[in-house]
Amino acid sequence: MARRPVSWLAAAVVAVLVVLVLLPLAGLAGATVGPDADGAWADVVASPLSGALLWQPLGGSLLVGLGTGLLATLVGAYLAWVVVMTDAPGRRAVGALAAIPFALPSFAIALAWETVFRNDRIGGEPGLLAALGVAVPDWLAWGPVSVVLTLVAHYYSLSFVVVAAALTNVGGDVVAAARLTGASRWQVATRVVLPSVGPALLSGFLLAFAEGVSNFAVPALLGLPVRFQTLSTRLYGAISTGDAARGYVLSLVLVAVAGLVLLAGQRMTRGRSYSTITGKATRAQRLRLGPARWPLAALAWGIVVATAVVPGVVLAVSTVLRRTGSLDGGLTWHYWVGASDPSVAQGTRGVLRDPVVLDALGGTIALGLAVAVGAVVLATLASLALRALPRARALHATVSTLGYVPFLVPGVALGAAFIAQFGTGSGPLPSLYGTFAILVLAGIAASLPFALQTARAAFGQVSTELDEAAVLTGAGGARRFGRITLPLVSRGLANGGVLVFVTMVRDLSVVVLLVTPATPLLSMLTFRYASEGFTQHANAITLVIAAVAVVATLLARRLERRPDLETTR
Amino acid sequence: MTALTLDRLTKRFGATTVVDDLSLAVPAGSFLVLLGPSGCGKSTTLRMLAGLEDVTAGRIRVGDRVVVDPAVGVDVPAERRGLGMVFQSYALWPHMTVRQNVGWPLAVAGWSRDARRDRVAEVLADLEIAALADRSPAQLSGGQQQRVAIARTIAPRPDVVLFDEPLSNLDARLRTETRALLGRVHRETGATTVYVTHDQVEALALATHIAVLRDGRLEQLGPPEELLERPATAFVAGFLGSPPAVLVGGRTVGGRLVRDAVDLAPVPSGADAAHAMYRPQDLVIDPGGQLAFEVLESTPAGGAHLVTGLLGGADDARGGDRVTVIADRREAPGRTTRLRVPAAPAALYGTDGALL
């Protein structure tokens, strides 16, 4: 076998991973110490400033994380129970809708919230309720309550998916066996069903917690107007106002908090997923809800409609209202296609006629494509090397670890790390600040865990015997890869690529620190318009982002239909 | 011609030795079956032969050509050994049709388009799967997939064909049918064949040579009849045949093999015997026999009954050897009776398992 080229490939993959993952984090840590950092650690941790710099934002992050984790788990578990275990009417549609909010960008739900609840605290036009004459208090319009509720609306999908999967795995036989012992419903629920979904509940909670702690867009949009800070917004504020070293310290704190939670969660749930050993799984008998059927179903319906349908409708409708939240101003397409009019939104053009928006659209799609292709190619090469060298333990450990680390690093902190390492030229590396390249590199780093997992799964499904059978025909390595392996993994890789593309198109947190006017992106424009109070423009661009994501997903579905792989029997 | 020679072949994974100093040789055109319980190293041996597994030490020769010998740095890669192999999972390429699966190896080997078309048609017709040519593997039953895998392997006319437990995923009826097909394929192609299985019925039905492996070592190599009639070790005696030979354990005391006060046979001077071997038809269930016998099950077979039970000593049946004898009538399970052994055993095996 040709060992040499494979070793070179493995070395190259490790080198790229080091540059993408290890180097930025090292640069981030390095930038917080030394003379240039100017005592940043002391300033942040122990100085008169640390209250405002660290402790309050840390408290805010933890508050948001805990609130999001608990509520999202509760909501997700409730919906999973309704969908999987009960006879509630319309449970299938509830299940389908419950997966949608996670596919929306998190700032879409935040913008929808703003469109409805916005009050006159900051300038710009009032929201729907205020326009109807309802006085919206600050605590509801802005701050932790709105941030947590918005994040819950986004992340309960995660808990729903894992808990529903766990509940489905609780075989009907297991429940039936418990009931035949004479146990009551309550005993069956608490002693048999709950323990077997415990790990799923915990991992759903921890994922939502980590996301809540590190999310940037939502606290930036809904928290900053009332000076409610989290670590993400605080470090963004520090770095974007030139206070980089302190911002880097906060980034490291954020990495530590989010990373520790995820690692601890992994440790706690390891080896605690129970698989049903029986050969044939029987479905559990559905719980008859009786008279409670309708109220419980209505609650479930209310939740999914409010989170999956209403935000989209609110955003769409708001873009054609001349004045937010009020039909009095009449309907208009101005915010989509209007020419510059000094009397509306300070003369900002409709998004589809604005060259900046069109530029940003091109940039966003280009970034999505570049990151998707880059991440998938890198992950494919890594999987190939791992597969070709199955006994190289050190290589497997290195690639797995480096490929997993970005999962523990919140997007804003990853962006900060890239600025710290590549923002200024060092050694042979030129300064990448303000270039498209730094966006692509950071995007690839952020997408690595997912891309690597997808690629390894795709390769894992191709049994080694298929390749060995080709070896024995006498075909060389390149020919085998092109004719056997690639056709078999391409579908899985393409799916992974589309998901990376979609994630990147709607990402704000990774790019927010890296974008400059030279490299406009749609998510960044949305953020800016929203901060400036141009609600309709922000909402319209969000809809454009959603449209790009949906079109990409549909295209991928279409590519997926391959008649030769379909089974007719 | 393509005789096969394995010379002191050894495979170690870390500290575990999977194949231990294995030497065997078969002439061209043989049907060699590597037979043994799971974990005996037979599949590893086959994969080393194919070039899919590294060799720790030893030499493999295919015909006149040394394909691997780490001592002199020879290791011909699998793709240049010119062997064909049928995998246990069939390993059909799921994105290619049956025709493409069979035709691609020919394309790799550089056959012309016309020659390819003719050969594919010929092989598919020979294996009675011509009607399936444009189906994808996912649309085939297990037995059909098996035939496609065989067609794909023999299409380039390899001199050596390897089979890795090819029948283990088929149901009983298909297994018998495909076994016959494999025999026919071997006769028609004349290719030297190496076949791995743990099923002695397959081995006895197909092989010209059987190599019984145990713990990575060769127990015996020879034609099926020889292994049945003159098993070289107690393991082979107890492994081959349906039912296998009856092994009665004992101790050598004063030049005689004795089991719990029952005198079984004289032992050659200087030797230390541990087992006496008898043919299953030579033992008789007889309340006046020498050894206690507790019946466990009784299965009718071919007009007789195979009676399996625990063999004890002079007084007590419990905790003894498990043996199967051929009786002319059914015995009730759970009954304790006695077994009469003939005056002289068919063979004696020493404490190391070797034939005395």
Chai-1 contact restraints between the chains, C-beta under 6 A:
chainA,res_idxA,chainB,res_idxB,connection_type,confidence,min_distance_angstrom,max_distance_angstrom,comment,restraint_id
A,M1,B,P77,contact,1.0,0.0,6.0,A-B,restraint_1
A,E465,B,F87,contact,1.0,0.0,6.0,A-B,restraint_2
A,E465,B,S89,contact,1.0,0.0,6.0,A-B,restraint_3
A,E465,B,A91,contact,1.0,0.0,6.0,A-B,restraint_4
A,L466,B,A91,contact,1.0,0.0,6.0,A-B,restraint_5
A,L466,B,W93,contact,1.0,0.0,6.0,A-B,restraint_6
A,E468,B,L52,contact,1.0,0.0,6.0,A-B,restraint_7
A,A469,B,A91,contact,1.0,0.0,6.0,A-B,restraint_8
A,V471,B,A78,contact,1.0,0.0,6.0,A-B,restraint_9
A,V471,B,E79,contact,1.0,0.0,6.0,A-B,restraint_10
A,L472,B,A78,contact,1.0,0.0,6.0,A-B,restraint_11
A,L472,B,M85,contact,1.0,0.0,6.0,A-B,restraint_12
A,T473,B,P105,contact,1.0,0.0,6.0,A-B,restraint_13
A,T473,B,V108,contact,1.0,0.0,6.0,A-B,restraint_14
A,G474,B,E79,contact,1.0,0.0,6.0,A-B,restraint_15
A,G474,B,V108,contact,1.0,0.0,6.0,A-B,restraint_16
A,A475,B,V108,contact,1.0,0.0,6.0,A-B,restraint_17
A,I484,B,W93,contact,1.0,0.0,6.0,A-B,restraint_18
A,P487,B,H95,contact,1.0,0.0,6.0,A-B,restraint_19
A,L488,B,H95,contact,1.0,0.0,6.0,A-B,restraint_20
A,D564,B,S136,contact,1.0,0.0,6.0,A-B,restraint_21
A,T567,B,A138,contact,1.0,0.0,6.0,A-B,restraint_22
A,T568,B,Q139,contact,1.0,0.0,6.0,A-B,restraint_23
A,R569,B,Q139,contact,1.0,0.0,6.0,A-B,restraint_24
